Amino acid sequence: MAMTAQQSVPLPEGVYGATFSSWEETTGGQYGPGVKIVWLLHGKTKENGEPVDKWQFVSQKLTPRSTLWAICKSFGNTPILGRTYEVDEVMDPLVGVEANLVIKHEDTPNGPQAKVTEVLALNANGSAPPPQPVARPVPAAAPRSQTATAAAGADAVG
């Protein structure tokens, strides 16, 4: 059978409806043991008609700052600090849940790759929860010109 070398084209950036299809444990990842999550994207099919899947690799570290914690929390399964969990105890309840995935491109040595950067649980009506307000930084005061600074100093002395 012949093969053609070709450039991989990443999934375009955006928000995609998806179903948590399956998971498997991984070993030896950058941050230790991990989990490979397989999401099936809604309305996306390959040339052969199979659904498009998107893999997400997460660490098995279960801390409030971890991706796995955020995924569990978004589906109402916030882990309890200090409790020990088996991996299947955390992952099995997620199989079949639907979510919106935020996909962004990340530069890699092999070219841009589409990465799941956020998992948004769906509301009862099938939509993503409204975005949470984000604190906006206060803009810095504009620098004063030398004339304005001199005038302000003269008024204060004067």
Phi, psi and omega per residue, in radians:
M1 nan 2.408 -3.125
A2 -1.503 2.593 3.086
M3 -2.163 2.593 3.087
T4 -2.056 2.219 3.063
A5 -1.337 2.251 -3.114
Q6 -2.578 2.769 3.113
Q7 -1.354 2.335 3.073
S8 -1.293 2.410 3.099
V9 -1.909 2.014 -3.095
P10 -1.243 2.718 3.022
L11 -0.979 2.341 3.135
P12 -1.046 2.597 3.084
E13 -1.096 2.567 3.112
G14 2.718 -2.939 3.120
V15 -1.943 2.248 -3.062
Y16 -2.191 2.313 2.966
G17 -1.211 2.461 -3.082
A18 -2.688 2.794 3.046
T19 -2.076 2.331 3.076
F20 -1.212 1.879 -3.007
S21 -1.564 -0.841 -3.088
S22 -2.836 3.064 3.106
W23 -2.662 2.773 3.013
E24 -2.647 2.589 3.108
E25 -1.255 2.532 3.048
T26 -2.176 2.776 3.128
T27 -2.219 2.755 3.007
G28 1.192 0.432 3.091
G29 -1.254 3.053 -3.132
Q30 -0.974 -0.602 -3.091
Y31 -1.988 0.472 3.141
G32 1.627 -2.781 -3.111
P33 -1.005 2.550 -3.101
G34 -2.463 -2.993 3.105
V35 -2.361 2.324 3.003
K36 -1.709 2.080 3.108
I37 -1.766 2.342 3.084
V38 -1.925 2.067 3.087
W39 -1.832 2.374 3.002
L40 -1.716 2.150 -3.085
L41 -1.418 2.305 -3.138
H42 -1.232 2.332 3.039
G43 1.287 0.147 3.129
K44 -2.019 2.219 3.107
T45 -2.287 2.666 3.063
K46 -1.375 2.999 3.126
E47 -0.997 -0.535 -3.128
N48 -1.508 0.084 3.093
G49 1.589 -0.150 3.108
E50 -1.252 2.615 3.109
P51 -1.154 2.595 3.072
V52 -1.371 2.284 3.072
D53 -1.940 2.699 3.104
K54 -2.245 2.175 3.132
W55 -1.588 2.500 3.060
Q56 -2.295 2.164 3.114
F57 -1.786 2.216 3.123
V58 -2.289 2.667 3.085
S59 -1.261 2.660 3.043
Q60 -1.414 -0.017 3.091
K61 -1.140 2.208 -3.080
L62 -1.969 1.464 3.123
T63 -2.203 2.781 -3.133
P64 -1.005 -0.306 3.127
R65 -1.724 -0.013 -3.057
S66 -1.484 2.726 3.106
T67 -1.122 -0.727 -3.131
L68 -1.077 -0.709 3.094
W69 -1.054 -0.808 -3.119
A70 -1.076 -0.703 3.114
I71 -1.111 -0.854 3.133
C72 -1.024 -0.797 -3.116
K73 -1.097 -0.673 -3.101
S74 -1.127 -0.386 3.109
F75 -1.808 0.285 3.067
G76 1.364 0.271 3.130
N77 -1.978 0.927 -3.111
T78 -1.093 2.163 3.114
P79 -1.079 2.709 3.118
I80 -1.702 2.148 3.137
L81 -1.003 2.376 3.106
G82 1.560 -0.252 3.130
R83 -1.510 2.482 3.081
T84 -1.691 2.311 -3.111
Y85 -2.088 2.538 2.896
E86 -1.391 2.595 -3.092
V87 -1.014 -0.750 -3.121
D88 -1.170 -0.461 3.100
E89 -1.155 -0.554 3.119
V90 -1.479 -0.734 -2.979
M91 -1.491 -0.692 -3.053
D92 -0.981 -0.707 3.136
P93 -1.118 -0.286 -3.109
L94 -1.502 -0.316 -3.123
V95 -1.086 2.228 3.133
G96 1.669 -0.204 3.140
V97 -1.274 2.623 3.102
E98 -1.849 2.590 -3.095
A99 -2.689 2.985 2.922
N100 -1.854 2.263 3.115
L101 -1.798 2.302 3.014
V102 -1.608 2.085 -3.114
I103 -1.908 2.215 3.067
K104 -2.272 2.727 3.130
H105 -1.514 2.491 3.095
E106 -2.245 2.290 3.109
D107 -1.281 2.314 3.101
T108 -2.309 2.931 3.082
P109 -1.035 -0.399 3.128
N110 -1.671 0.248 -3.121
G111 1.761 3.131 -3.099
P112 -1.147 2.433 3.103
Q113 -2.185 2.469 3.081
A114 -1.411 2.202 -3.083
K115 -2.170 2.417 3.025
V116 -1.294 2.028 -3.121
T117 -1.798 -0.295 -3.131
E118 -2.744 2.514 3.072
V119 -2.057 2.103 -3.096
L120 -1.936 2.076 3.091
A121 -1.165 2.636 3.130
L122 -1.569 2.580 3.011
N123 -1.347 3.053 -3.131
A124 -1.015 -0.506 -3.122
N125 -1.515 0.101 3.081
G126 1.553 0.064 3.128
S127 -1.795 2.824 3.083
A128 -1.245 2.626 3.059
P129 -1.061 2.669 3.127
P130 -1.105 2.551 3.129
P131 -1.105 2.538 3.115
Q132 -1.376 2.527 3.118
P133 -1.073 2.495 3.138
V134 -1.943 2.307 3.104
A135 -1.121 2.311 3.124
R136 -1.752 2.368 3.119
P137 -1.176 2.554 3.082
V138 -1.326 2.241 -3.130
P139 -1.122 2.527 3.099
A140 -1.222 2.595 3.103
A141 -1.138 2.492 3.126
A142 -1.169 2.458 3.123
P143 -1.132 2.492 3.139
R144 -1.468 2.559 3.085
S145 -1.310 2.827 3.136
Q146 -1.090 -0.608 3.141
T147 -1.151 -0.790 -3.132
A148 -1.147 -0.662 3.132
T149 -1.162 -0.756 3.129
A150 -1.122 -0.727 -3.133
A151 -1.143 -0.695 3.134
A152 -1.155 -0.641 3.115
G153 -1.195 -0.658 -3.138
A154 -1.166 -0.695 3.136
D155 -1.129 -0.634 -3.094
A156 -1.261 -0.552 -3.091
V157 -1.419 -0.714 -2.996
G158 -1.054 nan nan
